[in-house]
Amino acid sequence: MNLKPLVLTLLPFSLLAHTQHGVHEHGFGQLNLAISGQQLALELFSPAADIVGFEHNPVTSEERATFADALQKAQDADALFTLPASAGCVLQQAQHIENNEHAEHGHNAHDEHEHEHEHEHEHHDEHAHKDIKLSYSWQCSQPDALNQLNAAGLFQQFPSFNRISLQGIAPDTQIAATLTPEQPQANW
């Protein structure tokens, strides 16, 4: 399966969501949607606190277990999102996209600076507002029937969310909606 067209379609959304991370509002998530041919792709951006329950990198074994369990729940797309059955969508992939601060900032671990650098990141991580990015993709046999998304499961699995901003691109329309626990469905 070639996801390249969907990746290119979602790229502007990803850039927009990345620039919006400075806002970092608890209880608020950004959901991007793209439909291209028979493929549906979603990207979810969220403060880590709303998915994991804390925002720092996991340190203890208990925190690592909590983090792993939360990410496993967050990757269960069938429990989070409901699509029209008539669209015949089959989940192809669900993954957590790791945000690597070392790579983003172009740091290299030189032996003489390694300890100092690790200390800087430990201190930085203590006060960081960590975000989570998840990616989901489906193959749909009847994409013309794909005219709604229900995120009730997302609000049930992660009750700290109070709203999700949905934006998307479908073959004949653009999609924009605010999803809430009381109104978790968008139609287009």
Backbone torsions as a table, in degrees:
resi	resn	phi	psi	omega
1	MET	NA	130.8	-179.8
2	ASN	-98.5	109.9	179.9
3	LEU	-92.6	1.0	-175.6
4	LYS	-55.4	-46.9	178.9
5	PRO	-59.1	-38.0	179.4
6	LEU	-71.2	-37.2	177.9
7	VAL	-61.7	-43.5	178.4
8	LEU	-65.8	-35.8	177.7
9	THR	-67.2	-40.5	-178.3
10	LEU	-80.4	-14.7	-176.4
11	LEU	-53.5	-48.1	178.5
12	PRO	-59.5	-37.0	177.7
13	PHE	-64.7	-42.3	179.9
14	SER	-60.7	-43.2	179.5
15	LEU	-64.9	-41.6	178.4
16	LEU	-63.1	-46.9	180.0
17	ALA	-63.6	-38.0	-179.9
18	HIS	-64.1	-39.2	179.4
19	THR	-72.7	-24.4	179.3
20	GLN	-81.0	-9.8	-179.0
21	HIS	-60.1	-23.3	178.5
22	GLY	-60.2	-27.1	179.4
23	VAL	-69.1	-46.0	175.8
24	HIS	44.1	70.5	-178.4
25	GLU	-101.0	119.1	178.6
26	HIS	-65.1	142.1	-179.7
27	GLY	86.8	-3.4	-177.0
28	PHE	-119.4	131.2	176.6
29	GLY	-126.3	159.8	177.5
30	GLN	-116.5	124.8	179.7
31	LEU	-119.8	119.9	178.7
32	ASN	-106.7	139.8	-175.5
33	LEU	-130.2	138.7	173.7
34	ALA	-142.2	134.6	175.5
35	ILE	-119.1	125.0	179.1
36	SER	-140.8	116.1	-176.5
37	GLY	60.3	-123.4	179.5
38	GLN	-97.9	10.0	-177.3
39	GLN	-104.8	139.2	172.8
40	LEU	-121.5	131.3	176.9
41	ALA	-127.9	139.4	173.9
42	LEU	-125.8	145.1	170.3
43	GLU	-128.2	131.5	178.7
44	LEU	-116.4	126.1	175.0
45	PHE	-114.0	133.2	-175.2
46	SER	-152.8	147.7	167.2
47	PRO	-60.7	140.4	-179.2
48	ALA	-57.6	-32.8	-178.6
49	ALA	-57.4	-32.5	-177.7
50	ASP	-79.0	-21.4	178.9
51	ILE	-100.4	-47.3	-171.2
52	VAL	-97.5	-33.9	-177.3
53	GLY	106.0	-9.3	174.8
54	PHE	-149.6	165.6	-172.8
55	GLU	-112.6	-7.9	-179.5
56	HIS	-90.2	165.5	174.0
57	ASN	-64.9	138.6	-179.8
58	PRO	-62.3	135.1	-177.4
59	VAL	-113.3	-50.6	-176.9
60	THR	-83.8	165.3	177.6
61	SER	-64.4	-34.1	177.0
62	GLU	-64.8	-43.3	178.3
63	GLU	-65.7	-40.0	178.1
64	ARG	-63.0	-39.8	178.3
65	ALA	-66.8	-42.7	177.7
66	THR	-60.9	-45.3	179.6
67	PHE	-60.6	-48.1	-179.7
68	ALA	-62.4	-43.2	178.9
69	ASP	-63.2	-43.5	-179.6
70	ALA	-63.9	-42.7	179.0
71	LEU	-66.6	-35.5	176.7
72	GLN	-62.8	-44.8	176.6
73	LYS	-61.8	-41.3	-177.2
74	ALA	-69.3	-20.1	179.2
75	GLN	-93.8	-0.9	177.4
76	ASP	-86.1	76.3	-174.3
77	ALA	-56.3	-36.0	-178.9
78	ASP	-65.3	-27.9	177.5
79	ALA	-83.1	-20.5	-175.5
80	LEU	-95.5	-38.3	-171.8
81	PHE	-126.0	140.2	175.0
82	THR	-116.9	127.0	178.0
83	LEU	-112.0	157.6	177.8
84	PRO	-58.4	128.6	-179.7
85	ALA	-59.1	-33.7	-178.3
86	SER	-66.3	-15.5	178.7
87	ALA	-78.0	-17.6	177.4
88	GLY	61.0	43.1	-177.5
89	CYS	-85.6	133.3	178.7
90	VAL	-120.9	125.8	-179.9
91	LEU	-62.5	128.7	178.6
92	GLN	-102.7	-35.5	-174.9
93	GLN	-159.4	142.7	171.3
94	ALA	-142.4	124.9	-176.6
95	GLN	-150.2	152.9	173.2
96	HIS	-89.1	127.8	177.6
97	ILE	-94.8	112.6	-176.3
98	GLU	-73.8	134.4	176.3
99	ASN	-96.9	108.5	-176.9
100	ASN	-99.5	103.1	-178.2
101	GLU	-62.1	-37.2	178.8
102	HIS	-57.6	-48.3	-176.7
103	ALA	-66.9	-41.0	-178.2
104	GLU	-63.4	-37.6	-176.7
105	HIS	-92.4	0.8	176.7
106	GLY	68.9	27.5	-179.3
107	HIS	-76.6	143.3	172.2
108	ASN	-118.9	138.1	-178.6
109	ALA	-87.8	95.8	174.3
110	HIS	-88.4	142.4	-176.8
111	ASP	-51.7	-44.9	-174.9
112	GLU	-72.0	-18.8	-178.7
113	HIS	-110.2	-1.4	-172.5
114	GLU	-59.2	-49.4	-177.8
115	HIS	-63.4	-45.1	179.7
116	GLU	-61.0	-43.1	-178.4
117	HIS	-65.4	-43.1	178.3
118	GLU	-60.7	-41.1	-180.0
119	HIS	-63.3	-41.5	178.4
120	GLU	-59.7	-44.3	-178.4
121	HIS	-71.2	-35.2	176.2
122	GLU	-60.6	-44.8	179.9
123	HIS	-66.0	-43.1	180.0
124	HIS	-62.5	-43.3	-177.2
125	ASP	-65.2	-27.4	-180.0
126	GLU	-61.4	-31.9	-175.1
127	HIS	-113.3	4.5	-176.2
128	ALA	-73.4	150.8	173.4
129	HIS	-103.4	90.2	-175.2
130	LYS	-74.3	138.8	176.8
131	ASP	-113.1	158.6	178.5
132	ILE	-117.8	136.4	174.8
133	LYS	-123.9	127.5	179.1
134	LEU	-124.1	146.4	-178.9
135	SER	-127.8	137.2	-179.4
136	TYR	-133.3	144.0	174.7
137	SER	-142.3	142.9	179.6
138	TRP	-127.9	153.3	169.0
139	GLN	-108.1	124.8	-175.7
140	CYS	-116.1	124.5	-178.2
141	SER	-73.8	-27.1	179.2
142	GLN	-127.7	70.8	-174.6
143	PRO	-62.4	-22.4	177.7
144	ASP	-65.0	-23.4	178.3
145	ALA	-84.8	-3.5	-179.7
146	LEU	-82.6	91.5	-174.6
147	ASN	-130.1	13.3	177.8
148	GLN	-162.0	159.2	175.8
149	LEU	-139.9	131.0	176.9
150	ASN	-115.7	122.8	-178.6
151	ALA	-108.1	25.8	-179.9
152	ALA	-56.7	-39.9	-180.0
153	GLY	-62.8	-33.9	177.6
154	LEU	-62.6	-44.9	178.7
155	PHE	-68.5	-32.5	178.1
156	GLN	-72.7	-43.9	-179.0
157	GLN	-70.2	-33.1	-176.7
158	PHE	-129.2	78.2	-171.7
159	PRO	-67.4	-7.6	177.1
160	SER	-75.0	-15.2	174.5
161	PHE	-68.9	131.5	172.2
162	ASN	-113.7	-14.0	172.2
163	ARG	-162.9	150.1	177.9
164	ILE	-129.0	125.6	176.0
165	SER	-88.3	118.0	-179.5
166	LEU	-104.5	128.6	170.8
167	GLN	-135.5	146.0	-176.4
168	GLY	-163.2	170.8	178.1
169	ILE	-129.6	125.6	174.2
170	ALA	-121.0	167.3	-175.2
171	PRO	-51.5	-40.3	-175.4
172	ASP	-116.3	10.2	-175.2
173	THR	-159.0	163.8	169.1
174	GLN	-108.9	150.1	-173.6
175	ILE	-121.7	133.1	174.6
176	ALA	-147.6	128.1	-179.7
177	ALA	-159.4	155.9	171.1
178	THR	-111.1	117.9	-179.7
179	LEU	-96.2	140.4	178.7
180	THR	-135.3	167.8	176.1
181	PRO	-58.3	-32.7	179.8
182	GLU	-79.5	-27.1	179.9
183	GLN	-134.7	77.0	-173.2
184	PRO	-88.0	4.1	-173.9
185	GLN	-114.9	141.6	172.5
186	ALA	-119.4	138.0	177.2
187	ASN	-119.6	145.9	176.1
188	TRP	-143.7	NA	NA
